[in-house]
Amino acid sequence: MADLRINLAGIQSPNPFWLASAPPTNSGYQVQRAFEAGWGGAVWKTLGDPILNVSSRFAALSFNGQRVAGFNNIELISDRPLDVNLKEIYETKKKFPNHAIIASLMVEPKQEKWHEIVKRVEDVGVDGLELNFGCPHGMAERGMGAASGQVPALVEKQTYWVKEVAKTPVIVKLTPNITDITATAEAACNGGADAISLINTINSLMGVDLDTWNTIPHVAGKGAHGGYCGPAVKPIALNMVAECARHPNVNVPISGIGGISNWKDAVEFMLMGATGVQVCTAAMHHGFRIVEDMIEGLSNYLDSKGIVSVSDIVGKSVPKYSDWGDLDLNYNIVARINTDVCINCNKCHIACEDTSHQCIDMLTDANGKSYLKVREEDCVGCNLCSIVCPVDGAIDMIEVPRELPPMTWNERQAALNGSLTCNVDVTN
């Protein structure tokens, strides 16, 4: 069996699956149950000054029969006393010495505040610290969370303050509610971060009740924006992880977060640069034992590929991720319909005719039977027909033999500007 152990900036873990800082890691009881189920680590629910949470704080988006496709919350950091949390962290680490326990922290942007909480938390034996610069609601209105995480200078300064006293690795958790996440990732690195984690939740309003006109959720008739997570945010998170992984000045390990629901999601994040992953919504939806399938699935996948260690897949897809201007304009694929599999639902024809390039014809054979055929000379290879097709194998996307050599938009522009002397066809 493949070795699933990871080392994230010096934090050892028996497998790459950690619980994210959230309701599932609110107490020692929960974290210990998680470790018993097989989770390799847990980021304790964010610690800081005492707060009050509201009642009615979660909401979910269900889509096309899938429940909790997206999840929204307006819950804040831990509302339990710091001393109680520290006692339970100590007890949990003593009981599970080989599992990773990371303390998520959030305080006012003051040097003395950071120094105080770091020292207190490290005294109980945590394996690392995660600085919560991402919470988009409640705490941000108090100058913490995303309010700090959206300002690179504050990210760098507060990370530096923590590193002045920290004896364990420091992970900086980034907010996605920003134009360019690599700006704050670079700031974290400049402040001395040992690793970064991303993404935190996305600003969101889950919905409005059409009968009462209240927001969903609401608190006594009033609502507020919350943080969005769950499977729906995975593409956003994966992109941001990839952008950080390929950035030349972000040279620290990454803990990937955002919509990870199974082992396949985890592999994707690791291929795009994450050393390990953190999970929240899937655990809230299905319980802690989902990690059993994650571990088994990942192990079987690595074995099938002949890969000895999970660390060997980290970042393998990053070189394949680039800018649009570096893509080959002369690469072509076309759709091809397999008539023996097609059920003639006509969804591909409708989609192509109404919203794409009108290249799928409805024809009739010699026996009077209707069938669909792609005019390949007019197909642009957009993939839409294969996306809307409800039958696996009914439509294949086929690579067209090359007529022209590879050419990117950047090369084309350079040739048009006369800066290239090589023979590049720019008329296509």
N, C-alpha and C positions, 0 to 999 in steps of 0.2 A: 504493500500500500504506500501511496505517496505520503510524504511528510507534510502535514498541514500547519506546522508551527510557523509563526511569524515573529519578526523582530521589528517593531515600528519605533525607530529613533531610540532604541535601547529598552523598549517595553516589550517583554516577552509574553507570548500568548500561545496556548496549545492549538488554537485554530484562528482563522482570520475573522470569525463572526463575533462581533461585539454588539451589545445593546447600547443604543444611543441614549444620551442624557434626556430623559423624558419620564412620563408617568410610570413606565415599567421598571425604572430604577429608583423609585422614590424611597425605598426602605431596604434595610438589611434582609428582611424576610423575602422580599421579591428578588433581590440580587442573588441570594443563596439558592432560591428555587431555580433561577435561571442557570446558575452554574451546575446545579444537579442535573438539569436537562441537557447540558452540553455546551452552553455558550462559553466562548474562550475568554471574554472580557466584558466589562460593563463600565460605562461612563455614568457615574452617579448623578442623579438629578441635581441641577445647578444649585450650588450653595451661595448664600450671601446674607444680607441683612433680612430680618423677618418681614414677610409680606402677607397680604390677605388675598386669597383667590375668590373668584365669584362662583356662584352656582349657575349651572347651565353653561358649559364651557366647550363642548365638543360638537362637531357637525361633520357629516360625511356626504360625499357625492357618489351616487350609484348610477351606473351607465350600462344600458343594454343588458341588463340582467346581472351585471357584476356589482356586488355590494362593496362599498368602501374603495372605489376606484381612486378617490381623492379624500383627504381628511383635513379638517380644519380645527384649530384649537385657539382659545383665548386664555389658556392657563399660563400662569407665570412660573417663576422658579420655586424651589422647595418652600413650603409654608411651615415646615417643621423646624424647631430650634436647632441651631448649628451644633450645639453640644450633643444632642440626640443623634444627629446624623454622624458626627465624628465617632461616637461610641459604637454605632452600628458598622461603620466602615472598618474600624479596628477589629471588631469581632468577626466580620466577614472575611477580611484578609487573613486573619489567624486560622480560620477554618478552611479557607481555599487559597493556600499560599502560592499555588502555581497558576492561578487565574489572574488576569490583569484587572486592576481596579484603578480607574482614572477619576479624579475629582473635577467636575465641572464647576467653574467659579465665575462669579459676577459681582463686582462692587463698583462704587463710584470711581470715576477716573482721577483718583488721588493716590499718590505714591505710598503713603503710609497705610492706606486701606488695603492695597494689594500686598504689601509686605506682611501685614498682620495676618490676613487670611491664609496666605501661602504657608507661613510658618506653622500655623495651627493645624492645617490639613496635612502637611507633610509629616507632622509629629505622630500621626496615627498609622503611618505606613502605606500610603498610596503609592502606586507605581508610576504615576504621572499626573499632570495637570492639563485640563482643557479650559482655555479662556473663552467664555461665551461672549463673542462680539456679534452675535447673530439674531438674538430674539427680537422679532419685529414689532411686538405689541406689549403694552404695559410697562415693561422695563425701559423701553426706548423713550417713552414719555418722561422718564426720570433721568435721562442722559446716559443710560447704560445700554447694553445689548447692541442692536443695530445702529443706534445713535452714535456709538463709538465705531462700530464696524464699517460704517459708510465713510469714515474719514481716515484715509491712510496714515496721516500724521498721528492720530490718536491710537491707531492700531500699533504702530511702531513704538510709540512712547510707552504705552501700557505693557506691551510685551517686554520692553527693556526693563521696566520697573520689576516685573515678575522675575526676569532672569537675574536680576541683582541678588536675589535671595534664594531662588529655587535650587533645590538639590536633585530634583527629579526632572525628567524630560517635560518640556512645555509644548503643548499642542494649541494652536490658535484656530478657533472655529469661526468660519467666515460666513457673512451674510450674502445671499444671492440678490438682495434688493439694492443693486448697484449696477452702474453701466458696465464696468470692466472689473471682474473679480480678480484679475491678475494684479491690479494695482494694489489691492489690500493684501493679497498673498505675498507680493514682493515686499510690502511694508512690514509684514510679520517676519519675513526672513531677515530684513534689515534690523529688526528689533531683537533678533537672536532666537527666534522660534526654532524648536527642534523638529517640528512637524506642523502640518496644517490639516484641518478637517473641514469638509464641505460636502453638501450645502446645509445651511440651516433652513428654516421654513420661509416660504414666499408670502408676501403680503396678499391677503385674499378676503373676500366676502363670500361665504358659501352660497347664500341665496336669500330670497325674500318669500315669506308665506303669503300666498295670493288671497287668503281669506282675511287674515288679521293685518297684513302689510308690515308685520314685524320682521326684522332681520332673523336669519338662522345662523347660529343660535341668538337668543336675546336674553337680556337680564332685566326683568321687570319692564319690558317694552322698549328697552334701549339696546343697541348693538354697537359693535366696534370691529374693525378689521382684525383678522387673526393670522395665524401662520398655516400655510398650506403644505401638505406633504402627502405621502402615499404613492402608489404606482404611477399616478398621472404626472408626477414631477420628475420621474426618472430621466427622460431625455434631457431636461434642463440641467439636472445634476451631473449627468454623464458628460455633457459638453463642458461644463465648468471645471470638472476634474481634469478633463483632457487639455483644456486651455492652460491650466496651471502646470500640468505635467510636461507640456512641451515648451513652457516659457523658460528662456535661458537663465533668468535670475531667480526662479523659484526652484531651488535645488535641495528641497527637504522632502522627506516621505509624506505621503498623503493618506489620510483616513477618509474613505469615500462614504458619503451619506446621501440618501434621497431615493425613495421608491424601491429599495432593494427588498424583494419578496421571496426570492428563491436562489438556488445555487447558480443558476445561469446569469441572473442579474449580477451576482457577486463576481463571477468570472469576467463579465464585461467591464465592470469597474476596475478590476485588477489589471486587465489587459490595457486599459486606458490610463494606468499609472498609479492606482491605489494599492498600497501595501496590504491593507485590510479594509473591512467595511463595518459600518454601523447600521443597525436595524431598529426601527421603532414601530411604525404603523402595522407592519405584517404581524409583529408579536402581539399588538393590541387586538388585532382582528382574529388571530388564530391561536394565540397562546404561545408559551415558551417552547413547546415541544416541536415547533416547526424547524428548529435548529437541527434536529435529527436528520431530516430529509436534506437539509442544506449540507451537512457534513458528508452524508453518504453520497449525494449527487456530485459534490466537488471531488471527493476521493475517487469515485468511479470515472469521472471525466479525465482527471489527471492520469489515472492508470491506463485509460484507453488511448491516451496520447503518448504514453511512455515517458511521462514527466515525473521526475523523482521528487521535486519539492514545489509546493505552491508558489514559493518566492520566484521560481523560474519563469512564471508567466507575467510577472509585474512589468507593465510598461511595454509589452511586446507589440501592441497596436499603435503606440504613440507615433512612431515614424510614419505610419500610414495616414495620420490626421494632419491636414494642412490647411492652407487658405484656398479660397475659390480660384484665385488667380493662378494657382499652381496645377489645376486640373487639366487633363488632356482634352482639348476641344475636338480632336479627331477620333476619339473613341466612340464607337456606336454600338448600341444594342437595339433589338426590335422584339416585339411581342409575337409569339406564335401560339395559336390555339390548337389544342389537342382535341379533335372532334370526337374521338372515341371516349373521352372523359367528360367533355362539356355537356351540361344538362340543359343548354339553351334557355337559361334564365334571362339572358340579354342584358344583364347588369353592366357588362363590359361595354357593350354597344351603346347603351344609354349614356354611360359616363364619358365615353370617348366622343360621342356625337354632340353632347350638350356642353361638356366642360373641357375637352382636350383638343385633339387634332383631326377628328372625323376620318379615321383611317380603318375602321372596322366595318366591313360590309355584311349585310344579311343576304345570303344566297340560297338557292334551291338546287339540289342535285337532280340527276336524271330520274330518280324515283319519286321526286316531289317532296323530298325531306329537306327541311330548312337547316342551314348551318351557318356558322360565323367564320369569317376569314379576315385576317389582317392584310391590308395593302402595305407590305413591308417597305416599299419605296417611299411611303409617306409617313411611316411611323417614326417618331422621335425618341422612342425608348424612355418615356416618362414614368413607366411602371404603374400608372393609374389602373389600367385594366386588371393587372394581376393583383392589385391591392383590393379592389372591390369584388373580385371573383370569390364566390363562397366555396369553391371546390378545389382542394389541393391537387396540383398537377394538371389542371385544365389549361393553364396558361404558363408558358415558359418565356423567360426573357433571354434571348439568344444573342451572343456576341457576333457582330458582323465582321467578316474579314476586312482587314485594313486596306484602304486605298491610298491613304496619306500617312506620313510619319507623325509621331506624337508632336503636339504643339499646344502650349499653354497660352492663356490670355496674356500673361506677362511677356512671353516670347513674341507673341504676335504684335503687341504694342511696341516692343523694342525694335522689331523688324520694320514696322511702319514708320518709326522715328529714325530709321536709318542707322541704328546703333549695332545691328547684327550684320555680319558679312556672310553668314552661312545661308544656304539655299532653303528658305522656309516659305511654303505656299501660304500666303496671307489672304488669298481671295475667297477661301472657303468660309 
